Amino acid sequence: MKIYTKTGDTGQTSLISGRRVSKADSRIDAYGTVDELNSWIGLVRDQAVNACRRDLLKEIQDRLFTVGATLATDPEKTTRKAIPDIVETDITLLEQAMDAMDAELPELRAFVLPGGHESVSYAHLARTVCRRAERLVIALNNESPVDLLVIQYLNRLSDYLFVLSRKMTQELGSEEVAWKPRV
């Protein structure tokens, strides 16, 4: 089977139902950004500092494929394919991981400037792409209903990535730089 089909050469793509839509459609933009996020999570997972978190980060990547499949499903048509769902325990898993990391971190007293170490910067990039994906999914939800758990998952995931960046900073012995506004 060839990877290229040429069916998208005119700027159209198919939803899971087979309905053709523009590649500029807000649904495509939303799940394309989730795909971008998944790639950033892969880069974060590949950092040596995250060896103890590789399984969880892979689980997150699996859930992002679920989010993408949910977003690629045509809300106007039923599909014969079984589409996995995000469930509340997916969100709870992120909350528990954040709580465990947060218990070992100093209290946050200011906004933190992204950076301090290349690995930490990758986590911050993933966080900002996650926030963009969340905004796009919310905009899509204004056009066509999206499962609320998808929105909640993306919201919690961006929080997780922030806490992860702080934990990575701690484990790498890097400096966490507080933002000091000029006033």
C-alpha positions as CSV (number, residue, x, y, z in Angstrom):
1,M,0.0,0.0,0.0
2,K,1.4,3.4,-0.9
3,I,1.3,6.2,1.7
4,Y,0.3,8.7,-0.9
5,T,-3.2,8.6,-2.3
6,K,-3.4,11.9,-4.2
7,T,-7.0,12.3,-2.9
8,G,-5.9,15.4,-0.9
9,D,-4.3,17.2,-3.8
10,T,-7.2,19.5,-4.2
11,G,-7.2,20.6,-0.5
12,Q,-9.8,18.1,0.7
13,T,-9.6,15.3,3.2
14,S,-12.0,12.7,4.6
15,L,-13.5,12.5,8.0
16,I,-13.8,9.0,9.5
17,S,-17.3,8.7,8.0
18,G,-15.8,9.3,4.5
19,R,-17.3,12.8,4.1
20,R,-14.9,15.1,2.3
21,V,-14.1,18.4,3.9
22,S,-11.6,21.2,3.3
23,K,-8.2,20.8,4.9
24,A,-8.8,24.3,6.3
25,D,-12.0,23.1,8.2
26,S,-11.9,24.0,11.9
27,R,-12.3,20.2,12.7
28,I,-9.1,19.4,10.7
29,D,-7.3,22.3,12.3
30,A,-8.3,21.0,15.8
31,Y,-7.2,17.4,15.3
32,G,-4.1,18.5,13.3
33,T,-3.0,20.5,16.3
34,V,-3.6,17.5,18.6
35,D,-1.4,15.6,16.2
36,E,1.3,18.3,16.5
37,L,0.9,18.1,20.3
38,N,1.4,14.3,20.2
39,S,4.7,14.8,18.4
40,W,5.9,17.2,21.0
41,I,4.9,14.8,23.8
42,G,7.0,12.2,22.0
43,L,10.0,14.5,22.1
44,V,9.3,15.1,25.9
45,R,9.0,11.4,26.4
46,D,12.4,10.8,24.7
47,Q,14.2,13.1,27.2
48,A,16.5,11.1,29.5
49,V,15.1,13.0,32.5
50,N,11.7,11.4,31.8
51,A,12.8,7.8,31.8
52,C,10.6,7.1,34.9
53,R,7.6,8.7,33.1
54,R,7.9,7.1,29.7
55,D,4.9,4.8,30.3
56,L,2.7,7.7,31.4
57,L,3.8,9.9,28.5
58,K,3.1,7.0,26.1
59,E,-0.4,6.6,27.7
60,I,-0.9,10.4,27.0
61,Q,0.1,9.9,23.4
62,D,-2.4,7.0,23.1
63,R,-5.1,9.3,24.6
64,L,-4.2,12.0,22.1
65,F,-4.9,9.5,19.3
66,T,-8.2,8.9,20.9
67,V,-8.9,12.7,21.0
68,G,-7.9,12.9,17.3
69,A,-10.2,10.1,16.4
70,T,-13.0,11.7,18.3
71,L,-12.4,15.0,16.5
72,A,-12.1,13.3,13.1
73,T,-15.5,11.7,13.5
74,D,-18.3,13.3,11.5
75,P,-20.9,14.5,13.9
76,E,-23.5,14.5,11.1
77,K,-23.1,10.8,10.2
78,T,-22.9,7.5,12.1
79,T,-19.9,5.4,11.5
80,R,-19.6,1.6,11.6
81,K,-16.1,1.9,13.1
82,A,-15.7,1.7,16.8
83,I,-14.2,5.0,18.1
84,P,-12.5,5.0,21.5
85,D,-13.6,7.5,24.1
86,I,-11.9,9.7,26.6
87,V,-13.1,8.6,30.1
88,E,-13.0,10.4,33.4
89,T,-10.2,8.1,34.7
90,D,-8.0,9.5,31.9
91,I,-8.3,12.9,33.5
92,T,-7.9,11.4,37.0
93,L,-4.6,9.8,35.9
94,L,-3.2,13.2,35.0
95,E,-4.4,14.8,38.3
96,Q,-2.8,12.0,40.3
97,A,0.5,12.4,38.4
98,M,0.4,16.2,39.0
99,D,-0.4,15.7,42.7
100,A,2.6,13.4,43.1
101,M,5.0,15.7,41.4
102,D,3.6,18.8,43.1
103,A,4.1,17.3,46.5
104,E,7.9,17.3,45.8
105,L,8.1,20.8,44.3
106,P,8.5,24.1,46.1
107,E,5.4,26.3,46.4
108,L,4.8,28.3,43.2
109,R,5.0,32.0,44.1
110,A,5.3,33.7,40.7
111,F,4.9,33.0,37.0
112,V,7.7,31.0,35.6
113,L,9.6,31.9,32.5
114,P,9.8,28.9,30.1
115,G,13.3,27.5,29.8
116,G,16.3,26.7,32.0
117,H,17.2,23.5,30.2
118,E,16.5,22.2,26.6
119,S,14.4,19.3,27.9
120,V,12.3,21.7,30.0
121,S,11.8,23.9,27.0
122,Y,10.3,21.0,25.1
123,A,7.8,20.5,27.9
124,H,6.8,24.2,27.7
125,L,6.5,24.0,24.0
126,A,4.2,21.0,24.4
127,R,2.2,22.9,27.0
128,T,1.6,25.9,24.7
129,V,0.6,23.6,21.7
130,C,-1.8,21.9,24.1
131,R,-3.3,25.2,25.0
132,R,-3.7,26.0,21.3
133,A,-5.3,22.7,20.7
134,E,-7.7,23.3,23.6
135,R,-8.7,26.7,22.1
136,L,-9.3,25.2,18.7
137,V,-11.4,22.4,20.2
138,I,-13.5,25.0,22.1
139,A,-14.0,27.0,19.0
140,L,-15.0,23.8,17.2
141,N,-17.4,23.1,20.0
142,N,-19.1,26.4,19.3
143,E,-19.9,25.1,15.8
144,S,-20.6,21.5,16.5
145,P,-20.7,19.8,19.9
146,V,-17.5,18.1,21.2
147,D,-17.4,15.7,24.0
148,L,-16.8,17.7,27.2
149,L,-14.3,15.2,28.4
150,V,-12.1,15.9,25.4
151,I,-12.0,19.6,26.4
152,Q,-11.4,18.7,30.1
153,Y,-8.6,16.3,29.1
154,L,-6.8,18.9,27.1
155,N,-7.2,21.5,29.9
156,R,-5.8,19.0,32.4
157,L,-3.0,17.9,30.1
158,S,-1.7,21.5,29.7
159,D,-1.7,21.7,33.6
160,Y,0.2,18.4,33.7
161,L,2.8,19.7,31.2
162,F,3.3,22.8,33.3
163,V,3.9,20.7,36.5
164,L,6.0,18.3,34.5
165,S,8.2,21.2,33.3
166,R,8.7,22.3,36.9
167,K,9.5,18.7,38.0
168,M,12.0,18.3,35.2
169,T,13.7,21.6,36.2
170,Q,14.0,20.2,39.7
171,E,15.4,16.9,38.6
172,L,17.8,18.4,36.2
173,G,19.1,20.8,38.8
174,S,18.2,23.8,36.6
175,E,17.1,27.2,37.7
176,E,13.4,28.0,37.7
177,V,13.3,31.6,36.8
178,A,10.4,33.6,38.2
179,W,9.0,36.4,36.1
180,K,9.6,39.8,37.7
181,P,7.4,42.3,35.9
182,R,8.8,45.8,35.3
183,V,6.5,48.2,37.2
